[in-house]
């Protein structure tokens, strides 16, 4: 388990109250984008012993970040400055060295799986991040497609959200067969699960496995060697699952890349769902069973 934890406050609520709270948080409208840097300073979070002591059979203690409040937001990355950007539908951690997101996180509800707004065919340079940064020209003439992290299919409910899904900070160079094949299939699975359970929490992003990476374009946008995705459901019995898929394996079946969240944490070095109490986090991250979904 990755040790770093986000500074947070303790709120004791039932599962039903938690879902109500997070739904209201999702409806809270922030400005078009909020960006700030965060570093991995020492955490003021309560000790594990004090948290577990307060747990009861009928109540769970959830640690809601005082800055980001969303369950799906990962802990700060060890030894790295991050540019955190809050959009209408998702939050991302941007890496100015790779010109890629470190991760993109969002709360997908059943209502957000459908809508009237269609996917756009234009991609937008993101003025909220420093130059040099990815432009659409970087992708032109390359063998790589625009791989969405938070997919356009999750943003048909709102025009602004749809546009922001095409910001190049939400995009990574992705193998064409992966983009239209296995990655698309998992995106569809997530929408199916959101409809089935009411809502889920998703985090995904690139995996960089080598010391030196292929790049594209004048701005040297890094091409990831793989991608990860972790999914959490708090409806009923909490459960989670993860995937790590190489950036050239679009024809294979999803079951070949099925992982626990703990394994994805080991590969990526990211601590997912840190706002959950350890009694729940340990349980859902150490076990995965695709048949339960």
N, C-alpha and C positions, 0 to 999 in steps of 0.2 A: 504494500500500500504506500503510495507516495505520501511523505510526511507533511509537506507544506499545506497550511490551511488558511482560508480567507478570514480576516478579522470580521467578527459578526456579533449580533446580539441574540439573546435567547428569547424565544417566544413559544410558550406552551400552548398547543392547540391540538384538537382532534384531527383525524384524517379529513373529515368533512369540512372542518374549519380551514384546514390548510388549502384544500382545493378551492374553496370560496375566496380565500385570501389571494392565491396566485392568479385566479381569474380576474379579480379586481385589479391586481398589479398589471396584468396584461392589458387591461382596458385603459390604464393610466397613460395619457398621451404626453410624451416628452417632445422637446423640440426635434426638428428634422434629424439632427445628429448631435450627439454629445460625445466629445472625444477628450480623453485625458490619459496621462501616463500613470502607470502603477509599477512599483518595484517590490521585490520580495523582502520586505522588512519583517521584523519579528511580529508574530501574531498576538493579539490581545484576546484571543478566543478562550473560553473557559476550558479547563482541563478535561480530559476524557473521563476521569474518575467522577468529577463533579457533574458532568452531563449524564452519565449512566445512572448515577444515584437518583436523579430526578425522574427517570422514566417510570411509567406505570403501565399496566396492561391495557388500559383504555385510552391513554394519552401518549402521544409521541412528542418529543421536544425537537422542533425544527429550528435550525440556526439560519436566519435570513440575513443575508449580507446587507449592511447598512448603506452600501453604495449601489449595488446592482439588484438586490432583492430577489432575483430570479433563481430558482432551484437549479437550472441547467448551467449556470455560470461556473466554469472551472476555477480552481485555486490559481493564484499567481504562479507564473512559471519561474522555476529556480534560476537565479543568475541572469535574468533577462528583463530589460525594460519592455513594456508593452504599451502599444497605443490601443486603448479600448474605445470602440465606437458603437454607440447605441443607435440602431435604426428603428423604424416603426415595427418591423416584424422580427428582427433578430439583433443579436449583439455579437461583435467580432473582436478578436485580438489580432492586431496587425503587426507584421514583422517587416520593418523597413529594409532589412538586409536582403530578404528573399523576394520582396514585393508580393508576398502572399499572406493570407491570414494564417495565424498559428492555429486558430480554431474559430468556428462560427457556431453559435448556440441559439436555440429558439424553442418556444413553447407552442406546439402545434395542437390546435383544438379541432374538434369535428366541424365547427362552423367555418374554419379556415381552409378546409380541404376542397371547397367548391367556391365558385364565384363567376362573375361575368367578364372579368378582365383577362385578356389573352396575353400570352407570352410575347415580349417585344423582340425584334430582330436587330436591335442596336445595343451596344455595350458602352458603358459610361466610365470615363476616367474619374477617379475619386479625388476631388480637390481637398478632402479632409485629411489626406495623408501627405507627407513631405515628398518633394521631388528628389531624385528620379522615382517614378512610379509607373505602374503598368498602364499602357495605352492599347487600344485595339490594334494599332499597327504592329505591336510586338507579336501578335498572334498570326498576322497575315503572312502567308508564305511558309508557315511552320507546319509540321505534321501533327499539331496538337489542337484539340478543340477547346471551347470555353466550358470548363467543368464547373457547374454551380455547386456551391456548398449548401447554402439554403436554397432549395430549388424553386424555380418559377412556379411549379405546380402547387407549392404551398402558399402562394401569394396571390391567387386569383381573386381573393376577397376584397382587394383594395388597389387602386391604381398607383398610389405612391409606393406601397409595399412591392408591387410588381416591378416598378422602375428600379427601386433600390436593390432588388434581387439581381439586377444586371449591372450593378457597380462592379468594377474589376477587382475590388478588394474582397468580393464574395466569390471570386472566380479563380480557378487554378488550371494550368495546362493539363489536359486529360486526354488519354487515349480515346480515339473515336469509338471503338467497339465497347470499351468500358462505359463511356458516357451514355451511349444509346442502349447498352445491354444491361449488365449486372447492376451498375450504379443506379440506372433508371428503375430497375426492378425493386431495389431496396427502397428507393423513394416512394414507389407505389405501395410497398408493404407498409411504410410508415403512415401513409394517408389512410390505408385500410385499418390499421390499429387505432389511429386517432378517432376514426368514425366508430369503431367497435367499443372503445373504452371511454370516449369523450375527450381525452387529451393525453398527450405524451410529451416528453422532454427529449430533445435531440441535440447532440454536439458532434460536429464532424470537422475534418480538416486534412491537410497534407501530412504525409510521413516522409521525413528526409533521412535516408539510411546511409548515405555515403558522405565522405568528407568533401568531395567535389561533385558538383551537380551540373547536368545539362541546363542551359539557359536558352531563352528565346528573345529575339528582338534587341533593339538598341538599348533598352532599359534592363536587359539581362534578367528577365523574370525567370525564376528557378522552376524547373520541371520536377515535381515530386516523384519519388520512386514508388510511392504507395499512398493510399488514403485510409483514414479511419472513420468510423461512425459508431457512436454509442447511443443507446435509446433507453429511457427510463419511463416506466408506467407506475403511478401511485394509486391507481384505481384498484379496489379489491386488495389482494395480496400483492405488495410491491414486487416488481421484477425488473430486470434489466438485461440487455445483451449488447454485444459489440461485434464489429467487423474490422478487419484489416485486409485490404485488397491491393495487390500490386497494380501499378499503372499500365498493365498490358494484359490483363486477365479477364476481359469483358465477356468471353464466351463461356466461362466456367460457371458452375452452379453456386448459388450463394452459400449453401451448406458447407462448402469447402473452406469458407473464410469465417465461419461462425466462431466467436470467442467470448470469454467472460470479459467484463469490464476491467477486472484486475489485470488480465493479460494485455489489454489495449493500453492500460496505464503503464505497464512495464515497457512496452514498445515505444510509446510516445513520450513518457516522462511527465504526463499531465495527470493531475488529480481531478477526477470528474466527480460531480455532485457533492462537493465538500460541505454543503449546507445541511445534508442529512446527518442525523446522529449516527455514531459509529455502529450502534446495534443494528440499524437498518442498512447503512452503507456497506458494512462488511458482508451482510447476508446477500444483498442483491448484486454486489459486484463480484463475489466469489463464485456464484452459481448462475448458469444460464441454461435454459431449456427452450428451444425454439417451439416445441410442441405446446408450451403453455401460452403462446401468443395466438 
